Structures are given as C-alpha cells and as structure tokens.
C-alpha cells in the first residue's frame, strides 16, 4: 500500500470545490497538498451533474443527461479496491490492467507499479493518477478505441454503468474487450450492477457469449451503500470473477443465481491460480500461437520488400511499398475522435489483409502489359463493365445490371459508347447466357397444374423398376409415373407425397436420371439418421447401387464420379468444411436429394442454417417430405429458399403485407418498393414471407380465432403450384386405412386431478416444477406448465400426486379392452417414456400369452430393425413404442391396428408414426384409433391439429378446405369447438385456464 486510507467526510455540496483545488495544485506544481490528501479527497465527477429532474420531460431524458455529464464515472471505494487486489494477490512479475482506471485506486495495492497499466477517458482523473503513481503506465484513452499490443495476467475494473457502447451496455462491452486483452487463462475481477446478467433466460444470448469467452469463477454482492461516499446512498452492485478461455482449461458456465462470500471467492480464485500455474507451459504456447499471424505477416513483408528492392523491373515500386508498410506501422486513430469517427477509421485503416495483396500484385504484375480497354464481365449475380485503365468508365452512367433483372426483362445490359469486335463477342456470349437462363426460368416457372407430359420421359419412366425390401422388382403406378414425368422436367421441386406413397424410389430415380444426363457428377442424399440407416442404406443395397455412407470428413476424398453420397443431417456441422470444399471441387455440379425436408422448417435453427450454407447453390435439387408444414405456412420458406437460393424463381409479387399490432390485430400495409417484384432476400426474407402470407399462428387457445388464414392466397399458390407436387396416400392406394376417434369418460378420481390442476394450479405448481428464481420467467411459464400438466393428466393421471382410485386410468383399461378385441397384431404409440412404461406393465399383465415388443429412442437402429422383423413375424404380437422413436423411414406393413394413446401438437407428427403401418404395398385395411378423454384439453389439441391440417389441403389444391370435411375425415364431431378451454385473466391479473361452453360434473 502506497497511501493509507483516511476516511473523509466531504459534504456533497463541497466535493466539486475540493476536486478543483486538487487539480489546480497539480497543474501549478503547488506542493501544499500531499499525495496522501489527494488520494483520500479527490472523488471525480460521479454525482456532480448539478441537474434537476424537474427540468426534464421524463426520467429517461434526465438519466441520459446525467450519464452525458458524469460519463459513468464513480470511483471504486478504497476498501473495496483493497479487497479485490487481495483476492487476486498478483506476483510482482505479473502484469495488471485497469480499463477505465479513473484516478487509479486499484494501483495503490499492487506490488509492482511498473507492471501496472491503465487508461481512462477523463483526462483530469488520469492526471491525478499520474501524480499518485508516476511509475505506472497510464494514458488518456476511450475504451471503445483501445487496441492493445500487450496481453495481461489480470484485469481489475469498475466500468461505467449502463452507457450505450455501440448498441451494447457498457458493462457487456467491457467484458468483450477484456477477452482480447487478457492472456489465455487470465483472471478478471469486475464491479457491475447487481442487475447485470441476472437472468440466464432473458439474457440468453449475452450469457452464451460470456460462456464462450470465459470460465465463471464466482460472484459476490457488495453492500448497497458501498458508493455512499460519492453521493450514491443505495445501489446494488456485485463483484464478478472470470477466467479467460483457454484450450487447456475446462470451462465452467455462468450461473446467475449463484452468489458466494468474499472468503469463498478468494478460495476459488486461488484454485484458478493453481490451475494457471500447473498449465503455464500450455498457456505460454497458446499465447505465442496468437502472435503467429503477425510473425508470418512481418516475414512476408520483408520478403516482398527485398524482391522489390533488388529486382531491376520492380525498383520503381519499392518507395510506394515502403511508404505503405510504414504507414501501417505508424497508423493511429485521430485524436479526440468520437465513436462514429473511430468506427470509420477502423473500417478504413490498413490491415495485413489489405497490404499483402498490394505488395504481391507489384511482383506478380511485373510483366503484365497495360491495356486500355473496357470488357463486359459476369460476376456471381450481375454483368458489369470493367475498365482496365484508370478513368475509362468515367462517362458511363450504368456500369452494372443484376442477372435477375435481365432474366425478368426489368433491365438491359450496360452499354459502352464504342463497340469493339472483342466487346461484341462478349455481348453475344452474355445474351446467349441470358437467353438460356430465361428458358430455364420459363420451364421452372411453369405450374404443375398446367404442365404436359414429356413423351421422351414417358418411354423412359415406363421402363423403370426398383426392388422392394424382399428383393422383388416393383413397377410404379400410373399416377406415380405421371407425377414423375412432371418432376423430372424440372431442376428444382418439392415432392410432397403423404407417407407410404413411394417417395424414396422416386427420389432415387430422379438422382439417377441426373447422373445419366451427365449434368451432375454425384448425387448427395441428405436425410435424418433414421432415414439414412433404416431406409436409404437398405434401399441402396437391395438395388445394387454404388454409394458411400459419409460419417467422417476424410471419406469425401475417396468419392468417385457417379456415386451416391448418403449424408446424415445430424453431422453436418462436423462435415461442413470438407463438404463445402467437395462441392467447390465439383463446380457445384451435384444433385441434392433431401429426404424429410420438413427437418428445416425452423429458419433460426442451426440445422437449417447449415443446410442452406452448404447446399443452396447446387445444380439440381429435389426435396421430399410427407409433411411440408407442421404448424403454419411460414414453415415452407426455408425449404423454398434451399431450392431457389433467393433467385427469380421465388419472387415477392404481393402488393400488401400484413402485420400484427400490439392488440394482436392484423393490419394491412403497402409493401416497400424495394421488395415488390424482387426475390425474397437472403436477409430478412423469412420475416417478409410471413408478413405476406401468415402474420399470426394458431395456439392451443386460439382455435376459434381464424388466425390460420392464408393471406395473398393467389400469390402464394402461384409459388406453391410451380414448386410443390402434393398427393395424399389415398390418391395412390384408395381407402387403405380408416381413422376412428374414441372418447373415454374419465373416472371421478381422474376428474378430481384434472380439476385441481385447472382451479388450484398456483398452489400445486411447486410439486411438479422447481423455481427458476426469475419472476418474469416464472410468469411467462405459468400457462405452459399448466397445459403440460393437463396433457400429462390425460395420459398417466394415476401417477400424479393427489390421485386416489384404480391402479390404472380409464384410458389404459379402455385400450386394453380394444387390444383384447383385436385378434391380430396391434401397435400402441405413446408420447412419453412414462406412459410407455405404464402400458408396457399393464399390457404385460393383461396379455401374458401374447408376444410383447418395446421400442424407445435409446435403442440403436440395428436393434430396432430386428425388433420390427420379430414383431411382424408373429400372429398377434403387441408393439409398444414412443411415437417419436418410429417417426420416419420405418415400414411395418403387416400390422393392421394402430392405437394413438396420446396426441401430439399436429397431424403430420402423428402421421409420421402411424403411416409406418400404412404402405402402398399393404394388402389389408389398416385401422388407426385416436383415444382421447372427453371434456379435456385433448379436445383442444384435436381441434388445433385439424385446423393446421387445412394448410396441407391449401398446399395441395390452393383452396382452404371446409372444417366440416376435415372433421369428417378424422371422425370428429364439429361440436368440438364448443368444448374448448380458454385462457382468461383473474381479478389479480394472473392468467388461468377455464372451460368454454362445456360442463364438468
């Protein structure tokens, strides 16, 4: 400690006067005030704004004005600084940084001031700090403009609170900056408001960023009056401790609710220091690797400058090159620049990536003869004029035209004043290219409903066969051949045939045709792991096709032209780099077959982003799925974007967009001129698509509101009609299955459990859910949790606390009775492991003489196939599984009765399960049984899934099917609307669920 702490009682009204006197003495070299007095009496700008709230229209304006005057400066009290330095106890050889150091209060307790570094935006505070700690390395600098060439062992700080730094809070900006200045494994202690990162739920993105960059050590609350000496009587703050990311350290995630004492904090920091000591060699090596880029840059610069200096042809460039390198090394941001000016400087400053190409160009172009000419060149998305000498394009207004505009005849090629023979040839080539693209657009833009069969394809398709699982050759049906003719005429299409209709064989032959035409070099089959292992691998084997199952990046190097590549969707992240390289080496001349393309209905998921990033520019693409949408029409967008890559094939032709206002009402707006008659853009295209066609979604409480309506129906159907070919299973096979709806009357005990959840949820919530510790999060989860309990009570009410009654629920007894009356094989699909366990136990007791088979998600693919084969070989076996474990690419055609024990949120998800038992080659009729409790939330779910089913009808026909027809197909009474549950608010403002028109006795 260099100066002792002597508490001073300086009145708030005299703080400014004392500060000015101290600064005057420093400026005039007046030694009347000792450094000890300066240390204890200087208090900075915090709390000295001199503003009155009454002078402002609202508190926000008053608060912003205060921040502008104080610049967030509140010096850390001396006793807290001492505690924080004691927590880290740095060695004299270790380097410490204090960003936003103020008057340098932390430096008073450091063992070696020569290894202390700090800066602050307030020149007066830095002046005081230099007076107190002349050996320290101090400078005036804005943290937003700080770029350090050093790395530090420790960072101590008290950043300004809640200022806006480039769109982030000043505290979060401070932590991001800390990552770049700390050494790997470096330790940071920082004081922040107690509200900073207080919720992992509401601040998920920021917490994820912190977890990526730092390992959490701990946090401790400070007394609320810690800053009372500078006029802040009560403000909750905390000290947070982090260790910077290192490859050698096991990262510990941030825990918002975890607070510890100062003693525990010291213990944890000591443990972190021990880890640094043990790993010091690895950490030093990692730090050295961070500087390799600069070393390589300096080596290349020296090499290039030597070439320029010694070569006779290049000497003329040496002075320019040397000046450029010197400018790079000496560049600094403008003094006293604001944030915007600093941003502009950052954008325009010299970097190694800018300098090296210039130096290399001097050497590479030494024998290039300058040419004074203009050329028409094609870029990725446009044609542009390129001048090969300075000033050649000065008098030309239009220098570039988008290829999309040329295809659509919205624009023409840019023109030059004088045509040369070479230019005429370039324009002829460009016009041929545009004409070809227009022909392709016309073909792709043709609606399926208006297409005619290609006679050459008719002959080709009529000869096609494929081998089924038994190895027997199978021919396509007449309707299948008809649709294949249409699909095979296009480069991009989405085959939306319902499950069991033969999509796999059609997709395979589409890819095979592209290889035969030699327009692609390979065909990539992208699908979920279930589909790859249980459908595509057996299909390729039984049809004797050459293929490679890609499970590691190295396998792509061995792929031969003409082979099929089977790529599981789940490992795209691992394969991304090598796949992109493989696609580039094949000049993007590849065919993509994406099986179960509904896996990318969520545009914000990592799976969707990876799929688009890797495959969007392939030459030919066919997507196939039985469920293009699960919940709303907006889920089509990612699949259409993958097909068309935001080209002219997906134009936004809507004159109006529809938005949901604060009152949840749909309002109409004219579309922006920059979006009208333009392709949906890569950035924001999903939002624009939803605004055009589906601004709202149906919820479990919103069935009676017609918010599943499709807007701009004609425009949407034009896009769908040229892209998606939809068929129902019945179109191919007729009535091979029937849906039966069974309602079960709950027992009195089950009603009691159900009503208790509805009416006394707030008193029993803690029995089922642990508190998150976040009031806002708890409030938002109340209704969701209540719905979850209501659904659970419709499946396994006897396992819920408070149930007093029979050993098994009525529904389980009812299903057991159904199985008793079914002499053949039967399958029961559950939605949870708990319900699967209940039915396994109950049915094993009821039918000890019948073979019982169990499948759930943790059973591997090979074992699932063996279980299914054993089940199909029985006469009266019973298969119990979770619906999710048999949701795709598994065929069980020999079972004719399927029981849906509990509902999922949409028909497509349930179809993925029960269509495993309904196939085109089934010889017998299949019965699908939905079993639900009457007067329960299952009625809401049923109404919800049927409302969503109307979307699938729209995709097929362009017309919205009447609800009564949907209900008839699924054996449901239209009276269901009158038995719905509603969400209501009570007198205390809390949401709860109440009955609609139904009555429960």
QUIVENPE-V863112 format. One record per helix or strand. SS is the DSSP state (a for helix, b for strand). FROM is the first residue (numbers start at 1). TO is the last residue. Records with the same first field share a line. If there is no record, write none. Layout:
SS = FROM-TO ; FROM-TO
This chain:
a = 12-27 ; 35-41 ; 53-55 ; 59-70 ; 78-88 ; 105-109 ; 113-115 ; 123-132 ; 143-145 ; 170-181 ; 204-213 ; 228-230 ; 262-278 ; 280-290 ; 292-310 ; 315-330 ; 339-348 ; 352-367 ; 403-407 ; 421-444 ; 448-450 ; 455-462 ; 478-488 ; 503-517 ; 529-542 ; 553-558 ; 569-585 ; 597-600 ; 606-615 ; 633-644 ; 648-650 ; 685-693 ; 713-723 ; 729-733 ; 748-759 ; 761-768 ; 775-793 ; 797-799 ; 810-820 ; 833-846 ; 861-872 ; 883-886 ; 907-917 ; 937-957 ; 963-969 ; 974-979
b = 96-99 ; 116-120 ; 137-140 ; 152-157 ; 164-165 ; 168-169 ; 182-193 ; 214-221 ; 237-244 ; 374-378 ; 382-387 ; 400-402 ; 465-467 ; 473-475 ; 492-497 ; 522-527 ; 547-550 ; 564-568 ; 590-595 ; 620-624 ; 651-652 ; 656-660 ; 666-670 ; 678-679 ; 724-727 ; 737-744 ; 826-830 ; 852-855 ; 878-882 ; 897-900 ; 926-933 ; 981-985 ; 991-995
